[in-house]
């Protein structure tokens, strides 16, 4: 019965959004799972509520808020172990096969370190030239602790332009490669504010599992 609750399609990722990323609203959870349909997400949230993993509470006009119960919180070690296992044992070529810029940029936004940036608004544009219109340009707007991700030009002066293949940036994010090696290989090119470019390895938000070492790489 535990497997039926936890192992249904998308359920571990829904729990991950609630547990590790702090999402509590439907739209926030959906934003972290762009490939999941709204209908299926609603279904999984109802199933998790019925199983006692989450509690749904109405917050007036703000809508419904989803919070993990004690049972949900106890899944933390399961979720972390699953992520560590995947990073260690799934080959990088498979992990880099089905790439999604919204997943990559969304997690980079959440894990970006604003304290490593100047104490002013900074705008960084990421360009993935191989992608189609509407998916190739992304902007991170960092204003102290507030980090916004935009797919439409926010209208600010851009401090740093980052041009990269989606595969190269994803490999850095996942810890399969390093920013330094991808820059040296010409796969990532930065123009603009030199201080921002030189400190990118400090403020760039990598996957929480990026530092896990894989025996497959040895």
N, C-alpha and C positions, 0 to 999 in steps of 0.2 A: 504493500500500500504506500509505503514511503517513496518507492520508485515511481509509482503511478502519479503521485503528487508532484515530485521534483523533476522527473525525467521527461515530461511531456515537452514537445517542441516549443522553444523560446522561453520556457519557464525559468531555467537557471539565469538567463540574461535579464529577465524582468526582475528577479530577486537581486541580481547584481546591481541594477540601477538603483534600487531602493536601499541596498545595504552598503555599497561601496561609493556610490556617486551622490547619495543624499537626495535623490529625486523623490518627491512626494505628490506631485501633481501629474495628471494624465499627460498633458502636453510635454512636461519635462521628461517623463519616462519615454514617451514616443520619440522625442528628439534624440534620445540616446540609442534608440532602436529604429533607425529610419527605414529599414527593410521590412519591418513588422507592420502588418495592416492594423488600422485602428480597431477593426472588428475583432481580430484575433487578440489584440491587447486587452480589450474590454472583457473578452471571454476568459483570458488567463487571470486577470485581476479578480474576477468573480470567483473563479475556482480557488485561487489562493485565499480569498476571504472565507470561503466555505470551509476550507481545510484548516483555518485558524492560523495561517501564516502571516496574514496582514489584516489590519482593521481599517475600514473605510469610514471616514467621518465627514459630514457636511460642515463646511465653514462659511455659512451664510451665502452671500452673493459671490464669494470667491470660489465656490464649487466644492468638489470632493477632494479630500486629502487622504492619501494612503500612507499608513505607517506600519512598520513591522511589529509584530507581537513578540513576546518572549520566544515563541517557537521559531519565528522568522529570524530573530537575532542569532539563534543557535546554529543557523545555516552559514554563518560567517566563515568558519573553518572549512566547510565544504566548498564554498565558492572560491576561497583563496587557494585551496589545494587544487581545484580544477584548473584555475588560471596558471598556477605554477607548473602543473603537469603538462598542460598544453604548450607552454613556452619551452619546456625541457624536451618534450618527446615528439612534437609535431614538427616535421621538417620545414625549414624556412621556405623552401620552394612551394610547398603546399599552402603555407600561411600567407604567402605573397601572391597567390593565384587570383583570388577574388577580392579585388581592392575596392574600397568605397571612400571617396574623399570626405563625405559627411561624417562618417565614423571617425576617421583620422582627425579631422579638424575639430570635431566636437570634443574628443578626448584631449587633444592638445590645449584647447581652451580651458577645460576644467583643471588641467594639471600644470598650466603655465605658472611660473614663479614671478609675480609682479615685483617682488622686493629686489630682484636682480636687474630691474629696469630703472631708468631715470625717474625722478619724482615729478613727472609731467605726463600728459597724454602722449602715448606712442601708438602709431598706426603701422601695422606690418601687412603687406600684401603678399599672398602666396599665389603663384601662377603654376598651374599644371598644364602645359601647352598641348598635351596629347588628348585632353578631355574635350568634350563638346561644349558649345556655348551654354552658359548658365551653370556650368560645373567647374570651369577651369580657373576662375578667380575667386579668392576668398580673402577676407580682411579680418585681422584681429585688432581690435581697438582696446588698448589697455590704458585705463585711467586710474592709477593707484591700484586698489584692490578689485576694481570693477573691470572684468574682461568680457567684451562682447565679440561674438562671431557673426560676420555679415557675409552674405553671398551677393548682396547688392552694394555698390559703391556707397560707403557712408558719407562721402563728401569731405573727408578730412585730408589734409596734406599727408602723403605717405612718407614715413621716415625710412622704411626699409622695404626693398623689393626682394622677394625670395622666389627664384625660378628653379623648378625641380620637376623630375618625373614623379608621378604618384608612387611608383614602386620604390624609388630611392628614399623619399621622405618617410614612407611607411616602414621601410627597413630600419631607418634610424629610430623611429618611434618605438618599434618593437624590440630594439636592442640587437638586431641581426647585423647591423653596421653602425658606424659612428659618423657624426657630422663631419669630423675632420677628414675621414677617408672619402666620403662622398663629395666633399668640396674639392679635394685634391684630384679626384677622378673626373671632375668636371660635370658631375651629375646634379650638383646643387650650386647655383650661382647667386650671389647676393650683391646688390648695389644699393647705395644710399648711405645712411649713417654708419660710419665705420665702427663706432663704439657699440652700437646695437648688434652689428654683425659679429664683432669679435666676442661679444658676451652671449651669443645665441645658445651656446652649449650650457649656459647657466640657467637661462630663463625658459628654454624650450621645454614643453611638457611632454615627457615620455610616458609610455605605458608603465603602470605600477609593477609589471612583471619584466620590464626591460633588463633588469640586472640579474635575472635568473640565468644560470649557465646551463647550456644544453650539452649532454654527453654526445649528441649526434654531431656536434661541431668539432669534437676532438679527434 
